[in-house]
Structures are given as structure tokens and as C-alpha cells.
Amino acid sequence: MTNKTIYKKSLGQHFIKDLNIHRKIVSMADEIENFNIVEIGPGDGSLSKMIIEKNSKSLTMIEKDEDLRDKLSQIIEGHENCKLIFGDGTLIDLRNIIEKPSKLIANLPYNVATNMIMNWLEYEDFFESITVLVQKEVANKFLLKGNRLNIMSELHYDVKKNFDLPPNVFVPKPKVDSTLITFSLLKKKRFDVKWINLNKLTKIAFSQPRKTILNNLKSYHKDIQNILTLCKIDTQKRPENLTLEDFVNILIEMNKSK
């Protein structure tokens, strides 16, 4: 029997051993004492320890790797407000396992981070904040204007970069830098449209980013040229040149024309 952790490349496991970094990650989620916290992929439990240290209202840990059961069970032993669920975090509707007010804190596997975050954004106002460590390239897609992921984030959240981390703080070392980002829920969403409808529209609009917005949306609505004109949007613009408000206006005009 050995206590040595076996890192599974298939699960995208890269653990941080420095507890000070974990403490800093938790601090970026601001106050957690009155919130139910969910952590996806706790791994060796180092981040979980720091969440417990800050006395969150509760902590729900979701881990896919059954081999970590003993290690994680030891960490939450004696903490009645903590529970451990084994399952695939990409398939679980978190609204069914924790209650509001809630926050999410996690060091996400690189290979599924984007899909996970988009799933949680679809919950609309469920999480007060989402603080996640992801691949730097992925973080930039949520942070920078002109990206579809940024547009989808900004309907309900403000998104900010907290800090970067180099590969050498992880075991095993990834080949890329990582970035901690936080999505903070707005008191009122910026526009009164359904997130899921905006997601469908932008997915098609960005399907071929080098094409014009007109060409990309021709198949989406038969009267798209007139709609773009009504919205005062240049039909020759590329999707990256449109704002969240532009896409919202397109949705509104589409609904009017039904």
C-alpha cells in the first residue's frame, strides 16, 4: 500500500501543492461564510482544506476519480457540513445538489473547462460567483471582447482576471500557463433575454468567424438582412466586431418578425 498520488492524464489532473496558492484562490471568491460552496475536481483536497478553513456554510465536493476516495474522506471527516460526491462534473446539474446562496470554486481540468463553465452560465443567476483556475488561453476567451464566450458571460456576470500561474507550481507540470478568473453575478442582468436563446444565436454567428455576420446568419433567419439594417449593424461586419447589445437587438427584432 502506498500513499503516493498517481496522476491521471486522462482526467487532466494537475495538482497545486502550495497551500498559500490555494488560500489565495479561495480569497478571490471573497466572503464564503454564508454561502454553499461547490468544488469540482478536488483532487488531493488541498483547495478543499482552504475552503473548510474559511468556514463556508457548506462544501460539496464532486470528484470523478474513485481512487481519491480515502484521501478526500479523511479531509472532510468531522465536518458535518461537507459532503463528497463521486461522479462526472460535466453531467451533474449542480442546482439539484446544493441550495442558494451558492458559489463555485475549482481548479478545473483543462480538457473540459470551457464546457463546464458554459453549462454553469446557463444556470443564469444560480451562482453568486464562479471562481475557477483554467488554461490561460481559455481564460482569455471569457475575458476579451470579440469572443463569443465573453459575450455569453456578460449577460449575467462581470468577468475579471485575478492572476496567472506558471506550470512549475503544478504537479505534474502542464505545458501551458493557467489563469484564475472570477465571474461575479450582476444585481440585474444587462438585457432581458434568455441566455439559452442568445447562446443559440451566437453559436451560429461565430460558426465561421472569418465570414460576415450576414453570411453566417442567413441560414438562421430568412429576413436577417432587414433585421441587421433595423439594428443599425453593418452587414459586412464579422461576428467579432459585434457587441452583446448588438446580438440582443438581433434577438429582439427576430422575435418581432415571428
C-alpha positions as protocol buffer text, in pm:
chain_id: "A"
residue {
  index: 1
  type: MET
  ca { x: 0 y: 0 z: 0 }
}
residue {
  index: 2
  type: THR
  ca { x: 135 y: 345 z: -91 }
}
residue {
  index: 3
  type: ASN
  ca { x: 12 y: 699 z: -26 }
}
residue {
  index: 4
  type: LYS
  ca { x: 175 y: 826 z: -342 }
}
residue {
  index: 5
  type: THR
  ca { x: -72 y: 1004 z: -568 }
}
residue {
  index: 6
  type: ILE
  ca { x: -97 y: 864 z: -920 }
}
residue {
  index: 7
  type: TYR
  ca { x: -181 y: 1147 z: -1158 }
}
residue {
  index: 8
  type: LYS
  ca { x: -419 y: 1053 z: -1435 }
}
residue {
  index: 9
  type: LYS
  ca { x: -353 y: 1230 z: -1762 }
}
residue {
  index: 10
  type: SER
  ca { x: -691 y: 1114 z: -1895 }
}
residue {
  index: 11
  type: LEU
  ca { x: -864 y: 1321 z: -1624 }
}
residue {
  index: 12
  type: GLY
  ca { x: -645 y: 1627 z: -1678 }
}
residue {
  index: 13
  type: GLN
  ca { x: -510 y: 1609 z: -1323 }
}
residue {
  index: 14
  type: HIS
  ca { x: -257 y: 1880 z: -1231 }
}
residue {
  index: 15
  type: PHE
  ca { x: -240 y: 1946 z: -856 }
}
residue {
  index: 16
  type: ILE
  ca { x: -104 y: 2250 z: -673 }
}
residue {
  index: 17
  type: LYS
  ca { x: 89 y: 2160 z: -358 }
}
residue {
  index: 18
  type: ASP
  ca { x: 144 y: 2512 z: -220 }
}
residue {
  index: 19
  type: LEU
  ca { x: -134 y: 2581 z: 31 }
}
residue {
  index: 20
  type: ASN
  ca { x: -66 y: 2955 z: 11 }
}
residue {
  index: 21
  type: ILE
  ca { x: -175 y: 2950 z: -353 }
}
residue {
  index: 22
  type: HIS
  ca { x: -491 y: 2763 z: -259 }
}
residue {
  index: 23
  type: ARG
  ca { x: -556 y: 3015 z: 16 }
}
residue {
  index: 24
  type: LYS
  ca { x: -516 y: 3296 z: -238 }
}
residue {
  index: 25
  type: ILE
  ca { x: -757 y: 3123 z: -478 }
}
residue {
  index: 26
  type: VAL
  ca { x: -1025 y: 3099 z: -209 }
}
residue {
  index: 27
  type: SER
  ca { x: -974 y: 3464 z: -113 }
}
residue {
  index: 28
  type: MET
  ca { x: -1062 y: 3566 z: -470 }
}
residue {
  index: 29
  type: ALA
  ca { x: -1413 y: 3428 z: -410 }
}
residue {
  index: 30
  type: ASP
  ca { x: -1447 y: 3693 z: -139 }
}
residue {
  index: 31
  type: GLU
  ca { x: -1676 y: 3612 z: 155 }
}
residue {
  index: 32
  type: ILE
  ca { x: -1789 y: 3249 z: 165 }
}
residue {
  index: 33
  type: GLU
  ca { x: -1907 y: 3205 z: 526 }
}
residue {
  index: 34
  type: ASN
  ca { x: -2274 y: 3244 z: 433 }
}
residue {
  index: 35
  type: PHE
  ca { x: -2259 y: 3052 z: 105 }
}
residue {
  index: 36
  type: ASN
  ca { x: -2294 y: 2691 z: 0 }
}
residue {
  index: 37
  type: ILE
  ca { x: -1974 y: 2613 z: -190 }
}
residue {
  index: 38
  type: VAL
  ca { x: -1935 y: 2352 z: -462 }
}
residue {
  index: 39
  type: GLU
  ca { x: -1590 y: 2238 z: -572 }
}
residue {
  index: 40
  type: ILE
  ca { x: -1544 y: 2040 z: -892 }
}
residue {
  index: 41
  type: GLY
  ca { x: -1247 y: 1806 z: -912 }
}
residue {
  index: 42
  type: PRO
  ca { x: -1098 y: 1849 z: -562 }
}
residue {
  index: 43
  type: GLY
  ca { x: -813 y: 1611 z: -649 }
}
residue {
  index: 44
  type: ASP
  ca { x: -591 y: 1570 z: -346 }
}
residue {
  index: 45
  type: GLY
  ca { x: -812 y: 1803 z: -141 }
}
residue {
  index: 46
  type: SER
  ca { x: -563 y: 2087 z: -90 }
}
residue {
  index: 47
  type: LEU
  ca { x: -809 y: 2354 z: -211 }
}
residue {
  index: 48
  type: SER
  ca { x: -1088 y: 2187 z: -13 }
}
residue {
  index: 49
  type: LYS
  ca { x: -887 y: 2234 z: 307 }
}
residue {
  index: 50
  type: MET
  ca { x: -867 y: 2608 z: 247 }
}
residue {
  index: 51
  type: ILE
  ca { x: -1242 y: 2633 z: 182 }
}
residue {
  index: 52
  type: ILE
  ca { x: -1308 y: 2446 z: 507 }
}
residue {
  index: 53
  type: GLU
  ca { x: -1061 y: 2675 z: 683 }
}
residue {
  index: 54
  type: LYS
  ca { x: -1270 y: 2978 z: 582 }
}
residue {
  index: 55
  type: ASN
  ca { x: -1584 y: 2823 z: 733 }
}
residue {
  index: 56
  type: SER
  ca { x: -1817 y: 2814 z: 436 }
}
residue {
  index: 57
  type: LYS
  ca { x: -2182 y: 2741 z: 512 }
}
residue {
  index: 58
  type: SER
  ca { x: -2134 y: 2406 z: 341 }
}
residue {
  index: 59
  type: LEU
  ca { x: -1896 y: 2239 z: 97 }
}
residue {
  index: 60
  type: THR
  ca { x: -1995 y: 1988 z: -171 }
}
residue {
  index: 61
  type: MET
  ca { x: -1702 y: 1822 z: -349 }
}
residue {
  index: 62
  type: ILE
  ca { x: -1757 y: 1643 z: -681 }
}
residue {
  index: 63
  type: GLU
  ca { x: -1477 y: 1412 z: -790 }
}
residue {
  index: 64
  type: LYS
  ca { x: -1458 y: 1170 z: -1082 }
}
residue {
  index: 65
  type: ASP
  ca { x: -1156 y: 970 z: -963 }
}
residue {
  index: 66
  type: GLU
  ca { x: -1270 y: 695 z: -722 }
}
residue {
  index: 67
  type: ASP
  ca { x: -907 y: 630 z: -627 }
}
residue {
  index: 68
  type: LEU
  ca { x: -911 y: 957 z: -429 }
}
residue {
  index: 69
  type: ARG
  ca { x: -1197 y: 845 z: -202 }
}
residue {
  index: 70
  type: ASP
  ca { x: -985 y: 767 z: 106 }
}
residue {
  index: 71
  type: LYS
  ca { x: -776 y: 1084 z: 79 }
}
residue {
  index: 72
  type: LEU
  ca { x: -1080 y: 1312 z: 39 }
}
residue {
  index: 73
  type: SER
  ca { x: -1288 y: 1131 z: 301 }
}
residue {
  index: 74
  type: GLN
  ca { x: -1014 y: 1196 z: 557 }
}
residue {
  index: 75
  type: ILE
  ca { x: -1017 y: 1568 z: 478 }
}
residue {
  index: 76
  type: ILE
  ca { x: -1390 y: 1611 z: 544 }
}
residue {
  index: 77
  type: GLU
  ca { x: -1403 y: 1374 z: 841 }
}
residue {
  index: 78
  type: GLY
  ca { x: -1567 y: 1552 z: 1134 }
}
residue {
  index: 79
  type: HIS
  ca { x: -1710 y: 1830 z: 917 }
}
residue {
  index: 80
  type: GLU
  ca { x: -2084 y: 1764 z: 906 }
}
residue {
  index: 81
  type: ASN
  ca { x: -2143 y: 2046 z: 657 }
}
residue {
  index: 82
  type: CYS
  ca { x: -1915 y: 1883 z: 397 }
}
residue {
  index: 83
  type: LYS
  ca { x: -2010 y: 1607 z: 157 }
}
residue {
  index: 84
  type: LEU
  ca { x: -1830 y: 1416 z: -115 }
}
residue {
  index: 85
  type: ILE
  ca { x: -1998 y: 1302 z: -437 }
}
residue {
  index: 86
  type: PHE
  ca { x: -1828 y: 1080 z: -691 }
}
residue {
  index: 87
  type: GLY
  ca { x: -1938 y: 1143 z: -1048 }
}
residue {
  index: 88
  type: ASP
  ca { x: -1869 y: 1330 z: -1370 }
}
residue {
  index: 89
  type: GLY
  ca { x: -1898 y: 1703 z: -1305 }
}
residue {
  index: 90
  type: THR
  ca { x: -1982 y: 1766 z: -1670 }
}
residue {
  index: 91
  type: LEU
  ca { x: -2301 y: 1561 z: -1636 }
}
residue {
  index: 92
  type: ILE
  ca { x: -2434 y: 1673 z: -1298 }
}
residue {
  index: 93
  type: ASP
  ca { x: -2687 y: 1955 z: -1268 }
}
residue {
  index: 94
  type: LEU
  ca { x: -2547 y: 2132 z: -963 }
}
residue {
  index: 95
  type: ARG
  ca { x: -2881 y: 2300 z: -893 }
}
residue {
  index: 96
  type: ASN
  ca { x: -3009 y: 1960 z: -781 }
}
residue {
  index: 97
  type: ILE
  ca { x: -2744 y: 1902 z: -517 }
}
residue {
  index: 98
  type: ILE
  ca { x: -2685 y: 2238 z: -347 }
}
residue {
  index: 99
  type: GLU
  ca { x: -2905 y: 2530 z: -248 }
}
residue {
  index: 100
  type: LYS
  ca { x: -2869 y: 2904 z: -295 }
}
residue {
  index: 101
  type: PRO
  ca { x: -2695 y: 3120 z: -192 }
}
residue {
  index: 102
  type: SER
  ca { x: -2410 y: 2942 z: -366 }
}
residue {
  index: 103
  type: LYS
  ca { x: -2062 y: 2994 z: -506 }
}
residue {
  index: 104
  type: LEU
  ca { x: -1835 y: 2769 z: -709 }
}
residue {
  index: 105
  type: ILE
  ca { x: -1459 y: 2741 z: -660 }
}
residue {
  index: 106
  type: ALA
  ca { x: -1245 y: 2498 z: -859 }
}
residue {
  index: 107
  type: ASN
  ca { x: -920 y: 2410 z: -1030 }
}
residue {
  index: 108
  type: LEU
  ca { x: -1077 y: 2273 z: -1349 }
}
residue {
  index: 109
  type: PRO
  ca { x: -939 y: 2003 z: -1580 }
}
residue {
  index: 110
  type: TYR
  ca { x: -819 y: 2181 z: -1893 }
}
residue {
  index: 111
  type: ASN
  ca { x: -995 y: 1948 z: -2137 }
}
residue {
  index: 112
  type: VAL
  ca { x: -1347 y: 2014 z: -2009 }
}
residue {
  index: 113
  type: ALA
  ca { x: -1322 y: 2362 z: -1854 }
}
residue {
  index: 114
  type: THR
  ca { x: -1496 y: 2556 z: -2132 }
}
residue {
  index: 115
  type: ASN
  ca { x: -1795 y: 2321 z: -2150 }
}
residue {
  index: 116
  type: MET
  ca { x: -1830 y: 2319 z: -1772 }
}
residue {
  index: 117
  type: ILE
  ca { x: -1831 y: 2698 z: -1742 }
}
residue {
  index: 118
  type: MET
  ca { x: -2081 y: 2736 z: -2025 }
}
residue {
  index: 119
  type: ASN
  ca { x: -2309 y: 2483 z: -1852 }
}
residue {
  index: 120
  type: TRP
  ca { x: -2297 y: 2685 z: -1531 }
}
residue {
  index: 121
  type: LEU
  ca { x: -2360 y: 3015 z: -1711 }
}
residue {
  index: 122
  type: GLU
  ca { x: -2678 y: 2857 z: -1848 }
}
residue {
  index: 123
  type: TYR
  ca { x: -2799 y: 2835 z: -1485 }
}
residue {
  index: 124
  type: GLU
  ca { x: -2830 y: 3215 z: -1518 }
}
residue {
  index: 125
  type: ASP
  ca { x: -2841 y: 3357 z: -1162 }
}
residue {
  index: 126
  type: PHE
  ca { x: -2779 y: 3041 z: -959 }
}
residue {
  index: 127
  type: PHE
  ca { x: -2419 y: 3112 z: -856 }
}
residue {
  index: 128
  type: GLU
  ca { x: -2330 y: 3435 z: -680 }
}
residue {
  index: 129
  type: SER
  ca { x: -1980 y: 3384 z: -817 }
}
residue {
  index: 130
  type: ILE
  ca { x: -1774 y: 3130 z: -1009 }
}
residue {
  index: 131
  type: THR
  ca { x: -1401 y: 3133 z: -934 }
}
residue {
  index: 132
  type: VAL
  ca { x: -1205 y: 2889 z: -1149 }
}
residue {
  index: 133
  type: LEU
  ca { x: -847 y: 2816 z: -1248 }
}
residue {
  index: 134
  type: VAL
  ca { x: -826 y: 2733 z: -1618 }
}
residue {
  index: 135
  type: GLN
  ca { x: -581 y: 2729 z: -1906 }
}
residue {
  index: 136
  type: LYS
  ca { x: -474 y: 3087 z: -1985 }
}
residue {
  index: 137
  type: GLU
  ca { x: -592 y: 3061 z: -2345 }
}
residue {
  index: 138
  type: VAL
  ca { x: -940 y: 2959 z: -2226 }
}
residue {
  index: 139
  type: ALA
  ca { x: -948 y: 3240 z: -1970 }
}
residue {
  index: 140
  type: ASN
  ca { x: -876 y: 3495 z: -2240 }
}
residue {
  index: 141
  type: LYS
  ca { x: -1176 y: 3379 z: -2442 }
}
residue {
  index: 142
  type: PHE
  ca { x: -1401 y: 3464 z: -2150 }
}
residue {
  index: 143
  type: LEU
  ca { x: -1219 y: 3790 z: -2071 }
}
residue {
  index: 144
  type: LEU
  ca { x: -1154 y: 3955 z: -2406 }
}
residue {
  index: 145
  type: LYS
  ca { x: -1405 y: 4145 z: -2617 }
}
residue {
  index: 146
  type: GLY
  ca { x: -1485 y: 3997 z: -2957 }
}
residue {
  index: 147
  type: ASN
  ca { x: -1507 y: 3640 z: -2823 }
}
residue {
  index: 148
  type: ARG
  ca { x: -1834 y: 3451 z: -2809 }
}
residue {
  index: 149
  type: LEU
  ca { x: -1758 y: 3321 z: -2460 }
}
residue {
  index: 150
  type: ASN
  ca { x: -1714 y: 3677 z: -2334 }
}
residue {
  index: 151
  type: ILE
  ca { x: -2049 y: 3779 z: -2483 }
}
residue {
  index: 152
  type: MET
  ca { x: -2223 y: 3483 z: -2319 }
}
residue {
  index: 153
  type: SER
  ca { x: -2063 y: 3563 z: -1983 }
}
residue {
  index: 154
  type: GLU
  ca { x: -2157 y: 3928 z: -1976 }
}
residue {
  index: 155
  type: LEU
  ca { x: -2534 y: 3879 z: -1984 }
}
residue {
  index: 156
  type: HIS
  ca { x: -2539 y: 3785 z: -1615 }
}
residue {
  index: 157
  type: TYR
  ca { x: -2182 y: 3834 z: -1488 }
}
residue {
  index: 158
  type: ASP
  ca { x: -1886 y: 4064 z: -1467 }
}
residue {
  index: 159
  type: VAL
  ca { x: -1573 y: 3866 z: -1552 }
}
residue {
  index: 160
  type: LYS
  ca { x: -1229 y: 3955 z: -1419 }
}
residue {
  index: 161
  type: LYS
  ca { x: -880 y: 3812 z: -1424 }
}
residue {
  index: 162
  type: ASN
  ca { x: -728 y: 3751 z: -1080 }
}
residue {
  index: 163
  type: PHE
  ca { x: -377 y: 3622 z: -1154 }
}
residue {
  index: 164
  type: ASP
  ca { x: -169 y: 3387 z: -1369 }
}
residue {
  index: 165
  type: LEU
  ca { x: 14 y: 3077 z: -1252 }
}
residue {
  index: 166
  type: PRO
  ca { x: 317 y: 2923 z: -1427 }
}
residue {
  index: 167
  type: PRO
  ca { x: 343 y: 2547 z: -1496 }
}
residue {
  index: 168
  type: ASN
  ca { x: 605 y: 2490 z: -1224 }
}
residue {
  index: 169
  type: VAL
  ca { x: 352 y: 2532 z: -939 }
}
residue {
  index: 170
  type: PHE
  ca { x: 165 y: 2220 z: -1057 }
}
residue {
  index: 171
  type: VAL
  ca { x: 240 y: 1851 z: -1019 }
}
residue {
  index: 172
  type: PRO
  ca { x: 274 y: 1720 z: -1284 }
}
residue {
  index: 173
  type: LYS
  ca { x: 366 y: 2031 z: -1480 }
}
residue {
  index: 174
  type: PRO
  ca { x: 124 y: 2126 z: -1758 }
}
residue {
  index: 175
  type: LYS
  ca { x: 265 y: 2263 z: -2084 }
}
residue {
  index: 176
  type: VAL
  ca { x: 74 y: 2591 z: -2054 }
}
residue {
  index: 177
  type: ASP
  ca { x: 18 y: 2880 z: -1813 }
}
residue {
  index: 178
  type: SER
  ca { x: -301 y: 2895 z: -1606 }
}
residue {
  index: 179
  type: THR
  ca { x: -524 y: 3187 z: -1510 }
}
residue {
  index: 180
  type: LEU
  ca { x: -766 y: 3231 z: -1222 }
}
residue {
  index: 181
  type: ILE
  ca { x: -1083 y: 3413 z: -1329 }
}
residue {
  index: 182
  type: THR
  ca { x: -1395 y: 3512 z: -1136 }
}
residue {
  index: 183
  type: PHE
  ca { x: -1747 y: 3556 z: -1269 }
}
residue {
  index: 184
  type: SER
  ca { x: -1940 y: 3787 z: -1032 }
}
residue {
  index: 185
  type: LEU
  ca { x: -2319 y: 3789 z: -1063 }
}
residue {
  index: 186
  type: LEU
  ca { x: -2477 y: 4121 z: -1156 }
}
residue {
  index: 187
  type: LYS
  ca { x: -2757 y: 4253 z: -936 }
}
residue {
  index: 188
  type: LYS
  ca { x: -2964 y: 4271 z: -1255 }
}
residue {
  index: 189
  type: LYS
  ca { x: -2878 y: 4107 z: -1586 }
}
residue {
  index: 190
  type: ARG
  ca { x: -2776 y: 4352 z: -1856 }
}
residue {
  index: 191
  type: PHE
  ca { x: -3056 y: 4267 z: -2100 }
}
residue {
  index: 192
  type: ASP
  ca { x: -3389 y: 4091 z: -2067 }
}
residue {
  index: 193
  type: VAL
  ca { x: -3328 y: 3795 z: -2299 }
}
residue {
  index: 194
  type: LYS
  ca { x: -3292 y: 3425 z: -2233 }
}
residue {
  index: 195
  type: TRP
  ca { x: -2933 y: 3305 z: -2205 }
}
residue {
  index: 196
  type: ILE
  ca { x: -3016 y: 2989 z: -2400 }
}
residue {
  index: 197
  type: ASN
  ca { x: -3156 y: 3190 z: -2693 }
}
residue {
  index: 198
  type: LEU
  ca { x: -2852 y: 3416 z: -2701 }
}
residue {
  index: 199
  type: ASN
  ca { x: -2631 y: 3107 z: -2693 }
}
residue {
  index: 200
  type: LYS
  ca { x: -2804 y: 2956 z: -2999 }
}
residue {
  index: 201
  type: LEU
  ca { x: -2771 y: 3282 z: -3194 }
}
residue {
  index: 202
  type: THR
  ca { x: -2405 y: 3343 z: -3114 }
}
residue {
  index: 203
  type: LYS
  ca { x: -2310 y: 2981 z: -3179 }
}
residue {
  index: 204
  type: ILE
  ca { x: -2428 y: 3018 z: -3538 }
}
residue {
  index: 205
  type: ALA
  ca { x: -2295 y: 3373 z: -3573 }
}
residue {
  index: 206
  type: PHE
  ca { x: -1944 y: 3258 z: -3474 }
}
residue {
  index: 207
  type: SER
  ca { x: -1957 y: 2925 z: -3658 }
}
residue {
  index: 208
  type: GLN
  ca { x: -1733 y: 3069 z: -3932 }
}
residue {
  index: 209
  type: PRO
  ca { x: -1566 y: 3371 z: -3770 }
}
residue {
  index: 210
  type: ARG
  ca { x: -1394 y: 3492 z: -4089 }
}
residue {
  index: 211
  type: LYS
  ca { x: -1728 y: 3528 z: -4267 }
}
residue {
  index: 212
  type: THR
  ca { x: -1956 y: 3830 z: -4233 }
}
residue {
  index: 213
  type: ILE
  ca { x: -2238 y: 3837 z: -3981 }
}
residue {
  index: 214
  type: LEU
  ca { x: -2484 y: 3839 z: -4273 }
}
residue {
  index: 215
  type: ASN
  ca { x: -2343 y: 3524 z: -4430 }
}
residue {
  index: 216
  type: ASN
  ca { x: -2328 y: 3338 z: -4101 }
}
residue {
  index: 217
  type: LEU
  ca { x: -2688 y: 3418 z: -4006 }
}
residue {
  index: 218
  type: LYS
  ca { x: -2852 y: 3366 z: -4348 }
}
residue {
  index: 219
  type: SER
  ca { x: -2949 y: 3013 z: -4253 }
}
residue {
  index: 220
  type: TYR
  ca { x: -3076 y: 3123 z: -3911 }
}
residue {
  index: 221
  type: HIS
  ca { x: -3341 y: 3370 z: -4027 }
}
residue {
  index: 222
  type: LYS
  ca { x: -3482 y: 3435 z: -4373 }
}
residue {
  index: 223
  type: ASP
  ca { x: -3507 y: 3812 z: -4317 }
}
residue {
  index: 224
  type: ILE
  ca { x: -3169 y: 3860 z: -4150 }
}
residue {
  index: 225
  type: GLN
  ca { x: -3053 y: 4136 z: -4385 }
}
residue {
  index: 226
  type: ASN
  ca { x: -3351 y: 4354 z: -4295 }
}
residue {
  index: 227
  type: ILE
  ca { x: -3310 y: 4272 z: -3926 }
}
residue {
  index: 228
  type: LEU
  ca { x: -2944 y: 4378 z: -3928 }
}
residue {
  index: 229
  type: THR
  ca { x: -3044 y: 4703 z: -4102 }
}
residue {
  index: 230
  type: LEU
  ca { x: -3310 y: 4770 z: -3838 }
}
residue {
  index: 231
  type: CYS
  ca { x: -3045 y: 4711 z: -3568 }
}
residue {
  index: 232
  type: LYS
  ca { x: -2810 y: 4953 z: -3746 }
}
residue {
  index: 233
  type: ILE
  ca { x: -2550 y: 4679 z: -3786 }
}
residue {
  index: 234
  type: ASP
  ca { x: -2322 y: 4679 z: -4088 }
}
residue {
  index: 235
  type: THR
  ca { x: -2398 y: 4353 z: -4270 }
}
residue {
  index: 236
  type: GLN
  ca { x: -2031 y: 4320 z: -4371 }
}
residue {
  index: 237
  type: LYS
  ca { x: -1904 y: 4316 z: -4013 }
}
residue {
  index: 238
  type: ARG
  ca { x: -1757 y: 3998 z: -3876 }
}
residue {
  index: 239
  type: PRO
  ca { x: -1912 y: 3850 z: -3559 }
}
residue {
  index: 240
  type: GLU
  ca { x: -1608 y: 3955 z: -3352 }
}
residue {
  index: 241
  type: ASN
  ca { x: -1698 y: 4319 z: -3421 }
}
residue {
  index: 242
  type: LEU
  ca { x: -2045 y: 4292 z: -3266 }
}
residue {
  index: 243
  type: THR
  ca { x: -2124 y: 4362 z: -2902 }
}
residue {
  index: 244
  type: LEU
  ca { x: -2353 y: 4188 z: -2657 }
}
residue {
  index: 245
  type: GLU
  ca { x: -2606 y: 4464 z: -2717 }
}
residue {
  index: 246
  type: ASP
  ca { x: -2590 y: 4404 z: -3094 }
}
residue {
  index: 247
  type: PHE
  ca { x: -2676 y: 4038 z: -3052 }
}
residue {
  index: 248
  type: VAL
  ca { x: -2955 y: 4122 z: -2807 }
}
residue {
  index: 249
  type: ASN
  ca { x: -3105 y: 4366 z: -3057 }
}
residue {
  index: 250
  type: ILE
  ca { x: -3091 y: 4098 z: -3328 }
}
residue {
  index: 251
  type: LEU
  ca { x: -3281 y: 3860 z: -3099 }
}
residue {
  index: 252
  type: ILE
  ca { x: -3544 y: 4123 z: -3021 }
}
residue {
  index: 253
  type: GLU
  ca { x: -3604 y: 4202 z: -3387 }
}
residue {
  index: 254
  type: MET
  ca { x: -3620 y: 3832 z: -3472 }
}
residue {
  index: 255
  type: ASN
  ca { x: -3892 y: 3784 z: -3211 }
}
residue {
  index: 256
  type: LYS
  ca { x: -4087 y: 4076 z: -3355 }
}
residue {
  index: 257
  type: SER
  ca { x: -4081 y: 3923 z: -3701 }
}
residue {
  index: 258
  type: LYS
  ca { x: -4223 y: 3587 z: -3596 }
}
